Amino acid sequence: MNELIPQELIERKILLIRGQRVMLDSDLAKVYGVMTRRLNEQVKRNAERFPDDFSFVLTDEEVTSLMSQIATSKKGRGGRRKMPRVFTEHGAIMAANVLNSPVAIRASVQVVRAFVRLRQLLATHKELADKLAELEKKVVWHDAEIQAIFEAIKQLAELPAEPSSELPPEPTPEEPKRRIGFHP
């Protein structure tokens, strides 16, 4: 029985291309325990199952920007001769279905879990970013209030101290307090 690739390694293979989280055909083939050529053959044979939102071929510019990440060599030097294909979460599940091997079916569960976990992490990061932005707004607002208080204190400190010509009022003698209760 082939050992499945740990989910953490699968998560590291998920890339963000064209605003979508995807996996390269070569990485997905390794996870599913097949050759990249075999995976792409099955995709070609079952093209109606892979619309553009499930799988697409990278452009020259996208391949160039990923060149160092996916470690492909130049054409003619033993590297890939065709542009890599990438698979979204739904495309990865469909690929497992068309490959129809026990390893691919078991591994597809891990791939889906990796995509879901990344989605949850991104949602958590967005929530944290929103909370930080809210705190920043509050701090800026409080900073403005504190600045206004300091300005008021400075203005008070700058007022000249005028000597008071008036004497403080004399304390008036207090009237004797009436006792509460019955008085004989």
Secondary structure, DSSP 4 states (H G I P E B T S, - for coil): -PPPPPHHHHHHTEEEETTEEEEEHHHHHHHHTS-HHHHHHHHHHTGGG--TTTEEEPPHHHHHHHHHHHTPPPTTTTS-SSPPEEE-HHHHHHHHHHH--HHHHHHHHHHHHHHHHHHHHHHHHHHHHHHHHHHHHHHHHHHHHHHHHHHHHHHHHHS--PPP-SPPPPPPPPPPPPPPS---
